[in-house]
Amino acid sequence: MPVIFPTQMILRAEWLDGEMWLINPFNGDTLDEHTLDVLA
């Protein structure tokens, strides 16, 4: 029986002023690094 692991694509946008956005392309939500650390 195969095991399926959920995957999530996250877009990373780095702006000229140094700010970085992490964007969920499926719903447009922006994520922060703290949220990613909690989910990992």
C-alpha positions as CSV (number, residue, x, y, z in Angstrom):
1,M,0.0,0.0,0.0
2,P,1.6,3.3,-1.0
3,V,2.1,6.1,1.5
4,I,1.2,9.6,0.4
5,F,2.9,12.6,1.9
6,P,1.2,15.9,1.4
7,T,3.3,18.5,-0.4
8,Q,2.9,22.2,-0.5
9,M,4.3,24.6,-3.1
10,I,5.4,27.9,-1.7
11,L,6.4,30.9,-3.8
12,R,9.2,33.0,-2.5
13,A,9.4,36.7,-3.6
14,E,12.4,38.8,-2.6
15,W,11.9,42.6,-3.1
16,L,14.6,45.1,-3.9
17,D,14.4,46.6,-0.3
18,G,15.4,43.1,1.1
19,E,11.9,42.1,2.2
20,M,10.9,38.5,1.5
21,W,7.4,37.2,1.1
22,L,6.4,33.5,1.2
23,I,3.2,33.0,-0.7
24,N,0.8,30.0,-0.8
25,P,-0.2,30.0,-4.6
26,F,-3.4,28.1,-4.0
27,N,-5.1,30.7,-1.8
28,G,-2.8,33.8,-2.0
29,D,-2.0,33.8,1.8
30,T,1.4,35.1,2.8
31,L,3.3,33.0,5.3
32,D,6.1,34.0,7.7
33,E,9.2,32.0,8.6
34,H,7.8,31.4,12.1
35,T,4.7,29.7,10.6
36,L,6.9,27.5,8.5
37,D,9.0,26.5,11.5
38,V,5.9,25.5,13.4
39,L,4.6,23.5,10.5
40,A,7.9,21.7,9.9
